[in-house]
Amino acid sequence: MTLNSNLLIPRIGDEQVVASSWEHFLRDHPLSGGGVRNVVLDSWRRSRSGEVDPGCSSAPVASGERIRLLRDGSRDLYEAARPVLETLREILRESGTLIMLSDPSGTILDLNGESRARNAGEQINLAPGGCWSEELIGTNAIGTTIATHQAVQIYASEHYCIDVKHWTCAAAPILDPLGKTLLGVVDVSGVKETFHGHTLGLVISAAKQIEGVLARRDAEAHGRLLQYAMDGFSRHGNDCVVLFDHRGRIVRTSGSMQQAREMYGVRLPFEAGSQVAALNLGLSPDERSCQTPGWLRPEWLHPIRSREGELGTLLAIPIGQPPRQAVNLPPLHSADGAVSDVFAEIIGTSAAIATAKARARRIAPLDLPVLLLGETGAGKEIFARAIHKASSKPEGPFIAVNCGALTRELLASELFGYSEGAFTGARRGGLPGKFEQADGGTLFLDEIGEMPLDMQPHLLRVLQDGVVVRLGDTRERKVAVRIIAATNRDLQTDAGAGRFREDLFHRLCVVSLNLPPLRERPDDIDAIIAHLNQRFSRKYGCPPKSLAPEVLHHLLRYRWPGNIRELQNVFEAMFALSDGHRLDGSLLPPHIAAAAVDAVLARGEVTPAMAAGRLAEMERAAINAAVASAQGNLSMAARNLGISRSTLYVKLAAMRNVPSEGSLSPQ
């Protein structure tokens, strides 16, 4: 009997076939019949090229001091994992297995299990401090998961080293929810008689739960960090500013990275979630100094602290701008000398988007407020920037504020600024608000419908009188600012219901521009995908990738409730996760693949597979993927699925009461 090389879970009955193949492999003899799974054979090859001794009797073990340092460095991971692993231990209490957590290097940080299993594990250093990377002990679930960033189950003879071959293990990676770097591994191991195919599903579920805990903690920590860093972003409004969290991950950026590269040779990824080791506050000072790049100047770094300690670091790279009166920029020109059309940068030639661009061109030169109307992700900020570039004052600043992303107090200080002593912690000398920063240019107020009702009269006064008064001050400051506002709400209905000031609505909506959702311009999706393909090829340093016909079919026919933003996120994830030069159907998110099934049902074409009950599983997969993608935000998940939030609640409740026929059971 031979083993299917693509199986996710090993087959016990093929142990002798695998054992024979291992002996042939060590002698460099051909493997007959393809009897080893690909994931195992690839790992054997890595083990051999790394000169791992197949006769090695146990994994090396770290010293007690080294274990303590590793645990301190992985404190966030350990605290998030502890309740999940305790639950897993209860599930496996009578199974005779060990439940463990390792760091990204494969060193076991924590281990639980009954005494007999622990005693057996200690014989091969399957114990706290044991180092189970492939480089040290060959093929094993922890090390192979680290090498592949994929969940894996290794059984008996599939291990590379002979003294480990009476064990079975299943492991799953714990990935950073923001940057998708490896944080650690969850593993369940036992002697080979404890093997069960469902163990792989359990460790995958545990890893996902830990990632969910980390994502929630990150969101809370980043909210506090942004609150404390607002002052720094305002103070360095003309510079290139990058905000890092305590692990060195980029949380927010502003300014021109291109100018920073040209002026100082700055080399940063400039993408949210990317990690820069030198800005990792978890590293020791010596480690950070060793990893500090040559272009980074100490005076550019500004630690962000709260009462609880350091939250992150603000990197302010001085760019600056010449005095506004000295700026005299010529119109934008194309290569042939003709004045360029900034709206040509907006991808799409459909009738709907062409109409929107034509109206935007007529609106741009007019010194009037503009209200952009459209669904979330439809490209409102892109249009706002294009209108600014095509206005009579393109050299002026373009300042963007999301009115729905800040608390009432933060939004007030962001917009209007504050004077010294206006509140506890106010900066000495006060701080100008976004209206003052946008003087002579454009202020883009995104999500204007979320602005608190009691703050709207202050905005109305600035629009009517052209003066702004900082919080805690009485001095009036004249500003000349063009307002472009945007919303996905029906402000006219909100105004009629008293949820939005009617006088402010009419002041903002002097001219309006409706932006079509992506589903109303399906002819543009192909061009947008081609544009994204080129863009991500430059970002990831590889050629553009071809799309399998079924992938393009799904992307063109999906309704895209999240519009261009959703399409961009989905395509980038597929692009980044693909190993080769082709995007195939395995990379499609489940909810997009499931949408094709919904379309078939809408046409009354029910297949035998669907009739057999697979449709419910596809729906379950789509819902789980949408909730995971939205990091637990059910409102966002419902929007991405194209259903109401109440419908999603009902479906989630039903899923809790109906057991899944998970696809991880043995074949």
Number of C-alpha atoms within 10 A of each C-alpha: 10 17 19 15 15 11 14 21 21 26 17 16 11 15 20 15 18 24 18 14 23 22 12 14 16 13 9 9 11 10 15 12 12 16 22 26 19 16 21 24 20 14 22 26 16 18 23 18 10 13 12 19 15 19 12 17 15 21 23 18 19 16 12 11 10 13 19 14 12 19 19 13 15 18 13 13 22 20 13 18 23 14 13 17 25 13 12 17 20 11 11 18 15 10 17 17 26 25 24 23 26 31 25 22 19 24 29 29 21 20 18 19 22 16 12 11 18 19 14 15 20 14 14 17 20 27 23 21 25 22 26 27 24 26 19 19 24 28 32 31 31 36 27 30 29 28 17 13 18 15 24 28 30 27 29 25 24 29 27 28 22 16 16 29 18 15 22 25 27 30 33 29 29 32 20 19 22 18 14 13 16 17 19 29 29 29 31 27 27 24 20 19 14 14 23 20 18 15 22 24 20 21 25 22 16 23 25 19 18 25 24 18 19 22 19 15 14 16 13 11 16 20 15 13 24 21 13 16 22 13 17 17 23 17 14 18 19 19 22 21 25 24 28 30 25 20 18 21 23 26 21 19 19 16 20 15 21 12 16 19 13 9 12 15 13 17 13 14 13 17 15 16 20 18 23 16 18 19 26 20 19 17 16 10 12 8 13 16 12 10 13 15 13 9 11 16 13 9 9 13 16 15 16 20 14 11 6 6 8 14 22 29 26 23 25 25 25 18 19 12 10 8 7 12 6 8 11 8 9 9 13 14 12 10 7 7 8 10 12 15 15 18 20 12 11 16 16 19 15 14 13 19 21 16 15 16 23 11 14 22 17 12 19 18 15 15 13 17 20 25 27 25 20 19 20 20 19 21 19 25 18 13 22 27 20 22 25 25 23 23 21 14 16 20 17 19 18 21 17 18 18 16 25 16 14 17 12 16 9 14 21 22 20 22 23 22 25 23 22 17 15 16 11 7 8 14 15 9 10 17 21 22 21 23 28 22 23 21 19 19 24 28 26 27 24 24 18 24 22 17 22 16 13 11 13 16 13 14 18 17 14 19 20 10 11 15 17 24 20 24 22 14 14 10 12 11 13 15 19 17 25 24 21 28 27 27 20 18 16 11 20 16 12 15 17 11 11 11 15 22 20 17 13 17 19 14 17 22 19 11 15 18 20 17 19 18 22 25 18 13 15 19 16 19 21 14 14 17 20 14 13 18 21 15 14 19 16 12 11 11 9 11 12 19 17 16 17 12 12 14 18 17 12 17 22 17 15 19 19 22 22 23 19 20 16 16 21 18 12 17 21 17 14 19 24 12 11 15 9 10 13 14 23 17 16 11 16 19 18 18 21 23 22 22 19 16 19 16 13 13 13 10 9 9 12 14 12 9 9 15 10 9 11 13 17 15 17 18 20 19 19 20 23 18 18 24 20 18 16 16 18 16 13 18 17 17 24 21 18 23 23 14 13 14 16 12 11 20 14 10 14 15 11 11 17 9 8 9 8 12 11 10 11 14 14 13 10
